[in-house]
Amino acid sequence: QVQVVESGGGLVQAGGSLTLSCAASGRIFSVSAMDWYRQAPGKQRELVASNISGGSTKYADSVKGRFTISRDNVKNTVLLQMKSLKPEDTAVYYCHTRADSGRGFRDYWGQGTQVTVSS
């Protein structure tokens, strides 16, 4: 089984910065992607940033230039560095990984970490 754990959320003023961390552990043979999603109250979960094996990254238009995703392929960890935060960034942020634990690639999610940006 694979466990995914996030940390680093909190309360920050608009214009401030936060860094979220995520670690995938357990029986892992390969990881194809590690991503960050977020879900604001009353809204659907959306992809924020993605890091795919091979190093390519993808960002939601709303965070381009402000958020940076970085991944350690050896440790199976991923960071989301967030700067110039806006109140509309307030959401629960979820780490997602697509990993093979010996039974083919499956999706695994963390429990989420709250990010609140005050105006």
C-alpha positions as CSV (number, residue, x, y, z in Angstrom):
1,Q,0.0,0.0,0.0
2,V,1.0,3.6,-0.6
3,Q,0.6,6.4,1.9
4,V,0.6,10.0,0.9
5,V,1.0,12.7,3.6
6,E,1.0,16.5,3.1
7,S,2.2,19.2,5.4
8,G,2.8,22.9,5.4
9,G,-0.6,24.5,5.1
10,G,-1.7,27.4,7.3
11,L,-3.0,31.0,7.4
12,V,-1.1,33.7,5.5
13,Q,-1.8,37.2,4.5
14,A,-2.4,38.2,0.9
15,G,1.0,38.6,-0.8
16,G,2.6,36.1,1.5
17,S,4.3,32.8,0.8
18,L,3.8,29.2,1.8
19,T,5.5,25.9,0.9
20,L,3.6,22.7,0.9
21,S,5.3,19.3,1.2
22,C,4.2,15.9,0.3
23,A,5.8,12.5,0.8
24,A,4.7,9.2,-0.7
25,S,5.8,6.1,1.2
26,G,5.2,2.4,1.4
27,R,5.6,-0.3,-1.2
28,I,6.5,1.8,-4.3
29,F,8.1,0.4,-7.4
30,S,7.6,3.4,-9.7
31,V,5.9,6.8,-9.7
32,S,4.6,8.3,-12.9
33,A,3.4,11.6,-11.6
34,M,3.1,13.7,-8.5
35,D,0.6,16.6,-8.5
36,W,-1.1,19.1,-6.3
37,Y,-4.9,19.7,-6.5
38,R,-7.0,22.1,-4.5
39,Q,-10.7,22.3,-3.6
40,A,-12.3,25.5,-2.4
41,P,-15.7,25.5,-0.7
42,G,-18.5,24.9,-3.1
43,K,-16.1,24.3,-6.0
44,Q,-14.8,21.2,-7.8
45,R,-11.3,19.9,-7.1
46,E,-8.9,21.4,-9.7
47,L,-5.4,20.6,-10.8
48,V,-2.9,23.2,-9.5
49,A,0.5,21.9,-10.6
50,S,1.8,18.6,-12.0
51,N,5.2,17.1,-12.2
52,I,5.5,14.1,-14.6
53,S,8.3,11.6,-14.7
54,G,10.9,13.0,-17.0
55,G,10.7,16.4,-15.4
56,S,7.9,18.1,-17.3
57,T,5.6,20.4,-15.3
58,K,2.2,21.9,-15.9
59,Y,0.4,24.7,-14.0
60,A,-3.1,26.0,-13.8
61,D,-3.3,29.4,-15.5
62,S,-4.4,31.0,-12.2
63,V,-1.1,30.1,-10.5
64,K,1.5,30.4,-13.3
65,G,4.4,32.6,-12.3
66,R,3.4,32.4,-8.6
67,F,3.6,28.6,-7.8
68,T,6.5,26.2,-8.4
69,I,6.3,22.5,-8.2
70,S,9.5,20.5,-7.6
71,R,10.0,16.8,-7.1
72,D,12.6,14.4,-5.6
73,N,12.3,11.2,-7.6
74,V,14.5,9.3,-5.2
75,K,12.6,10.3,-2.0
76,N,9.2,10.4,-3.7
77,T,8.5,13.8,-2.3
78,V,7.1,16.9,-4.0
79,L,7.0,20.5,-2.9
80,L,4.7,23.3,-3.9
81,Q,6.2,26.7,-3.4
82,M,3.5,29.4,-3.4
83,K,4.2,33.1,-3.5
84,S,2.2,36.2,-4.0
85,L,-0.8,34.4,-2.5
86,K,-4.3,35.7,-3.1
87,P,-7.5,35.2,-1.1
88,E,-8.8,33.1,-4.1
89,D,-6.0,30.6,-3.4
90,T,-7.8,29.6,-0.2
91,A,-8.6,25.9,-0.4
92,V,-7.8,22.5,0.8
93,Y,-4.7,21.4,-1.1
94,Y,-4.3,17.7,-1.9
95,C,-1.3,15.8,-3.0
96,H,-1.8,13.1,-5.6
97,T,0.5,10.5,-6.9
98,R,0.1,7.8,-9.5
99,A,2.3,4.9,-8.4
100,D,2.9,1.2,-9.0
101,S,3.0,-0.8,-5.7
102,G,3.3,-4.1,-7.6
103,R,-0.3,-4.2,-8.8
104,G,-0.1,-1.7,-11.6
105,F,-0.4,2.0,-11.5
106,R,-3.1,3.4,-9.2
107,D,-4.0,6.8,-7.9
108,Y,-3.3,7.7,-4.3
109,W,-4.3,10.9,-2.4
110,G,-3.3,12.6,0.8
111,Q,-5.7,13.8,3.4
112,G,-5.4,17.4,2.4
113,T,-3.9,20.5,4.0
114,Q,-5.8,23.8,4.5
115,V,-4.4,27.0,3.0
116,T,-6.2,30.2,4.0
117,V,-5.2,33.5,2.6
118,S,-6.6,36.6,4.3
119,S,-7.1,39.9,2.6
